[in-house]
Every structure is written in C-alpha cells, then in structure tokens.
Amino acid sequence: MGTDVLLSVRGLRKRYRGRTGVQANDGIDLDVAPGQVVGLLGHNGAGKTTLVHQVVGLVRPDAGTITLGGVDAVAHPEVARRKVSIQAQANVPITGLTPRRAIELVGRIRGGDRAAVARRTEDLLDALDLGAWADTRAEKVSGGVARLTSFAMTAVQPGALVVLDEPTNDVDPVRRRLLWAQIRGLADAGHAVLLVTHNVREAERVVDHLAVLDHGVVLASGTPAGLTGTLRGSLTLEVDLPHDGPVTWHPAVDPGASGRLRATGTVPAGRAPEVVAWAQDEVDAGRLERYALTPASLEDVYVRLVGEDRAAEEVAA
Amino acid sequence: MSATRAVPRPDVASAARQTLLLVQWQFRRQSQFLPLMVVVQAFMAVATVVGYGLLVGDPDPLTALYLATGAPTITLITIGLVLTPQLLSQSRTEGSLDWLRTLPVPRTAFLVSDLLVWTLLALPGMVLGVLVGVWRFDVDLTLAPWLVPATLLVSLTAASVGYAMAALLPPALAQLLTQALVFVVLLFSPVSYPAERMPAWLQDAHAWAPIEPMAQLVRAGLASDTFTLPGRSLAVLLAWCAAAVVGAVLALRKRA
C-alpha cells in the first residue's frame, strides 16, 4: 500500500462515558487504499460502528488520528464527509419514497448531476435485480430489497472511501452474489472500500485485506491467505450428532467448537485418511449423523482469535 | 461511475441546492401524512378561535381582536415547538438522523430545510385561522406590509427552540416537555388575551420568554391600526431567535 493509502487510522481510542462506560475502541490501527476492499471482522460490540462514526465525524475520538486523503478527519469532519459514503448497519428509513426516488435523491444531495445520477441509479437497480421493486413504495418492499436499496444509496455517488456496514444482511443468496460483484466493482473503479461484517465466509472471497477486531483492538490483520496460513496443513472436521452429548473424537482430532447436535475439530492433513475411516465407521454405527472434511477457513482463524464461546454465538447468528 | 470523483465544493449555491433536495426528501417521506397534518393544523387554528369564543361568550371588540389575532400565533408556535421536536425525535429514534448526518451537507442545511418544511405546513392553518377569526368575531384587520417576514421570524424562532430541545434532550423527555409547553402556550401565555390578566410574576416571566413577543409581532402585523410592537419585544424575540438557531446548529454539529 505504502504512499497511496486513502484512510489511515492510528492509535484510535474512544470510551463512551456513562454508567456502563464502554471502551469501544482501544488503540486501533487500520489502512485502506484505493482499489482495495478491506474487511473489518468482529462480533457485535467489537467497536466497528464506533470506528466508522469517528471517520465521518459523528463521534469524537479520545485519542489517535484519522487521516483521509491527507486531511485530518478529526479536525475537519466536513471535509471527511465529502470523501466518504456510508451504508449504515440499520437500514435508512425511506417510507414514503420508492427505492428509485431515494437512490436518486441521495445521489443528487451528494452533488451528482441529475442525468448522471438517473443513469447510475438505473444501472444499479439492474445490476442488483431490483427492477421489479424500483417504483414500489418503500413500506411495501421486503427487508432484503430495503438493504440493497440502502447499498445503492451509498454506491450511486460513492465517495473516495465507501464504508459498508453488514451490506448482505437479509439479502437472498442470488442477489448476494450480485451485491458482492458490485462491491468488488467499486474497488475496481478505484474506490477504497471498508467492509464491516461478521459474515466471515462470504467476505473471504471478496476482500483483499482483513482486520479482526475484538474489544476495540485489532487482533490480527493481513490477507485472507496470510491469516489462514497458520492453519495451512490442517483440515476442519464437522460432525452432526444424532443426540446431545460430547463426541468421543479420534485421537488425531483437536476438538474445537461444539453446539447442540453439532461439533467441529481440526485434523492434520496427513492423518485425514484414518480420520475419514473412523468417521465413516461412526456413521455406520449410528454414533454420528454425518461428517464433512473441509480446508481450514478464515472462520476457523476468526474463531481461534476471538475465542470460541463468543464466536459460536456470532457465527451462528 | 465516472462522475464519482467530482466532490462538490461547499459553496452557497450547492448548499442551497442541497437544502432544497433535503426539503424534497422530507416532504416525500411525510407525503402519506402531509394532508392529515395540514388538516390537523387547520383544525387547531379554527378550534383556537371558535373554542376560545365559546369560553368567553360574546366578546367585546378588543377581546375579539385578541382572539382572532392570537390563533395564527398559536398555530405557528405549536408547529415549531411541538411538531418539529416530535418529528426530530422520531427521526433520531428510527436512526435516519444519524445517517443523514453522514451526508456531506452543511449542518445548517438540515435546520433550514426542516424549517422550510414546517413553515410551509403551518401556512394553510394559519391563513384559515385568520379567516375564521375575521368571520366569527366580525373584526377588521389591517395587514402590515412586514407581516410575511414577521411570521417567518416567529416560525423560525419557535422551530429552532423546538429543534434545539429535541436535539439536546433524550427523545422521551423532549416529547413530554413539548406537550407541557402546549398547555403553557394555550392557556398561560398572553397570546389570545392581554398580559394584564395574568398574575404579576407570570407577566415578569413572559417579559423574558419568546412567546409574548411572538404574539405581539403577529398581532401588530395583522391589526396594525390597533396594536404596535414594543421595541423591547422585538429585541427579546431576535435574541431568542439567534440563541435558538445557534443552539440548534451546535446540537447538529455535536459529536458523541
């Protein structure tokens, strides 16, 4: 990345005062360059939204710096806002408007020319397969369509930095793919994209760089391949159980997360054949419902980093 | 996506354009309830005239003039002090305010666009209130040439006070306070009756509050033959207006 970093965050700290007094950000370092999709992974309350709100000047940091295109974003929030477009985690209420009208109005408020905005809106509606809903009043569209509309409102006249907070929530699998293509397209067109998510599996395929956030601190960062590198040479074994209760694993399996009727463990690649043989025997004996052996994923890395208990509830959610 | 890098410069023309687009956004978002709001406002304005008329029976000409000229003030104040904070609280609760604030729009544009929306909404009720007052009490009005800017000043002040309240206080508290304020405005303010009827301490309090100057301004604008606006009242009102606008803009700029 080097010199062409667009967003640079250093030592960012923010504590919310009040009875609970949450330390939302506890010294965050983060860089996003043009043309790059950077994923920010973390469970609810990890400090993702606080970080985003500081970038656009809705929240003032206690310490640390945010530089956006060479401008101090903490001192000049109004300059920062001109360089950033944000899709918030909650859908923007647009009752009374249609998706098309909302997207166009936001594009023009962001300074777009009327004709160009209308064209870009049409393109986005097409690309996200929203044509059927484009002129339906917002109170009659589904959550997924509302989510995609809110993405389009962000992408219609995108800033140099585009921040997307859980863009795929509520979106059906087919349109999710369309959405990921659009997100990738924003980066390919030269925008810096910061993608906040806890959908680890899907993010893995789109992001160039990842930062794992927990308790307001970046626990790890790197490329998806780099982060999974520590687990190279191991495989993940997933089993479904016919009843509640602990699994009696094969000795080669390192037990991982377990939930109701489900458990996972890690297997060294070299011992996979004997583990598969064992698992098949267990299935035949009725002690397992089914099993699956997969390459170690980013999700496994994430689970290891943030701790299994919390990850189990988050990843399942 | 070629138009994307053209970040607008923060000049006056683009700020004005953004303000009008925000007005459009607000109007369209409220479009379902707009007719109802206008009807309710008109109803309130008429009810103030007719209802007070019932309370006082057959009023003498001066009392009648107070009632007829008080109604539009009450409409303007209730819209500004009650409706504005209620809708701002609602937009804070539903999360749209925070998102709107991420847009590259000058903070004053939010205030100005909301004020424009509410003033436009208040107009039909206000005009109707005046007409009903004239008809019901058979009074003659003499409109001052500065009536329109005066109404705008009243509307701006009331809405800014309401805006600052809603932006600074927790939504539930803001709602309660605004509801209490309606009572104060309707019954315990020298809007539809002369200040001398109130106890001295309340008169003193109103000498520093913005409500009496608002009433005086509208009254003098509608019946310029009978009433004049004391210079002091105008000064008090302008001071409130300036303080409220500054407060509202600061509230919008505030970072958590």
Chai-1 contact restraints between the chains, C-beta under 6 A:
chainA,res_idxA,chainB,res_idxB,connection_type,confidence,min_distance_angstrom,max_distance_angstrom,comment,restraint_id
A,V56,B,T102,contact,1.0,0.0,6.0,A-B,restraint_1
A,L58,B,R101,contact,1.0,0.0,6.0,A-B,restraint_2
A,V59,B,R255,contact,1.0,0.0,6.0,A-B,restraint_3
A,V59,B,A256,contact,1.0,0.0,6.0,A-B,restraint_4
A,R60,B,R255,contact,1.0,0.0,6.0,A-B,restraint_5
A,R81,B,P104,contact,1.0,0.0,6.0,A-B,restraint_6
A,R82,B,V7,contact,1.0,0.0,6.0,A-B,restraint_7
A,R82,B,P104,contact,1.0,0.0,6.0,A-B,restraint_8
A,I86,B,T102,contact,1.0,0.0,6.0,A-B,restraint_9
A,A88,B,W99,contact,1.0,0.0,6.0,A-B,restraint_10
A,A90,B,G95,contact,1.0,0.0,6.0,A-B,restraint_11
A,V92,B,S96,contact,1.0,0.0,6.0,A-B,restraint_12
A,V92,B,W99,contact,1.0,0.0,6.0,A-B,restraint_13
A,P93,B,E94,contact,1.0,0.0,6.0,A-B,restraint_14
A,P93,B,S96,contact,1.0,0.0,6.0,A-B,restraint_15
A,G96,B,R28,contact,1.0,0.0,6.0,A-B,restraint_16
A,G96,B,R29,contact,1.0,0.0,6.0,A-B,restraint_17
A,G96,B,S31,contact,1.0,0.0,6.0,A-B,restraint_18
A,G96,B,Q32,contact,1.0,0.0,6.0,A-B,restraint_19
A,L97,B,R28,contact,1.0,0.0,6.0,A-B,restraint_20
A,L105,B,W25,contact,1.0,0.0,6.0,A-B,restraint_21
A,R108,B,L21,contact,1.0,0.0,6.0,A-B,restraint_22
A,I109,B,Q18,contact,1.0,0.0,6.0,A-B,restraint_23
A,I109,B,L21,contact,1.0,0.0,6.0,A-B,restraint_24
A,I109,B,L103,contact,1.0,0.0,6.0,A-B,restraint_25
A,G111,B,P8,contact,1.0,0.0,6.0,A-B,restraint_26
A,G112,B,A3,contact,1.0,0.0,6.0,A-B,restraint_27
A,A116,B,A3,contact,1.0,0.0,6.0,A-B,restraint_28
A,P158,B,T4,contact,1.0,0.0,6.0,A-B,restraint_29
A,A189,B,M1,contact,1.0,0.0,6.0,A-B,restraint_30
